[in-house]
Amino acid sequence: MAYQPPDLRYQAKLRGPDEMLAHLRSFSLEPQVSVGIWYFAPGGGRFHDAYVEPLSIAQRLEMAAELAAFGVTGIEAHYPAEVNEENLHLYQKLEQQAGIRLVTVPFSHFFDKDFEFGSGSNPYAHVRKKALDIAVGGLKLVRAAGARCAISWPGIDGYLYSLGTFFRWMWDWFEGSMAEAMDEVPGVLVALEPKPYEPAPNNIYRTTAEGILAGQRIEARLRNPENRKLLEQGHKLFGMNPEIGHVRMGFEDCPAAYTLCGMDGRLAHTHWNSQPLGNYDQDLNIGVVDVQQAEALLYALKVMGYQEYFGIDINPERMPVRRAVEINTRVLRILNDRINALPHDRVIECALDPAAHRGDLELILANMLARR
């Protein structure tokens, strides 16, 4: 399958009231769901051993085939730890047999002990070279597999102490390395996944806005003619993959954060779970904590006309993966039905003339609770 970068330009469209109402009445989110192969056999954590036996990639892909029954059509895997040139044929077999295709390829930039002091932002040039080689290989694999995008989660990049951190060096090293990889394999979309902390005490890109600014700076450094042509046409090549858990860890509002990505035409992919405000990264099932955030986020994506994947990014340590995916896909469908049933004309009226509609939106939300 030939690679074509997703066209995200539709996300930046600003609609007036009449056009918005027509859009909300005619457009319905149809969540294309993907799953991450990394949580098919959770490997334990800092304070406890793994609760399940380890599984090979082939065994995990056999499990993945069963998830088509719940509407899963995509799978995500890190390069080169989980997908690489030697086992790509197994993913292609999964697509042929179950209709589940490889849709994103995150870089393995955080687990290896060589990345103790970061990957692309590492102060040692030879380690940055290793990170660069992984990124180049991952981008090439995206093209070879016909996946939608690569994902950069620089979880180990960042800093411990504010004093003594030379922030311009840190950002320059990382962004220069990423631009170099993207110019070597042009025309491939990369999506950044910011996170405030963990495992790095302070992540290199803590918030959604920081990620968008990084994307603008990285694109400004691109020199390959193919990349420059796409940018001149209004495409974005360094997009965003916000995750509900990471956004809430940073005390951000999910609908606002995801909309911020979309209005810049950068919402390449989304990761879904739930998370207490602040706290450590829990990767809970969708909607079990703060379900209002999930509903409001879905409505914001409906407003945007979002057409990309919904990646379920959970950590089902105490629940079979099949059951967890069944629950999460069902919750997505339920919440999507609920936001489609909203009185969109009244919601718009409340936004345009709040003085004349005091309490009306609250009543609409209360009626949503009654339907729950």
Secondary structure, DSSP 4 states (H G I P E B T S, - for coil): --------GGGG----HHHHHHHHHH----PEEEEEGGGSS----SSS--SS----HHHHHHHHHGGGGGTEEEEE--BTTTS-TTTHHHHHHHHHHHS-EEEEEEB--SSSGGGTT-STT-SSHHHHHHHHHHHHHHHHHHHHHT-SEEEE--TT-EES-STT--HHHHHHHHHHHHHHHHHHSTT--EEE---SSSSSSEESS-SHHHHHHHHHHHHHH---HHHHHHHHTT--SEEE--BHHHHHHTT--HHHHHHHHHHTT-B--EEE-B--SSSS---BPTTSS-HHHHHHHHHHHHHHT--SEEEE----TTS-HHHHHHHHHHHHHHHHHHHHTS-HHHHHHHHH-GGGSTTHHHHHHHHHHHH-
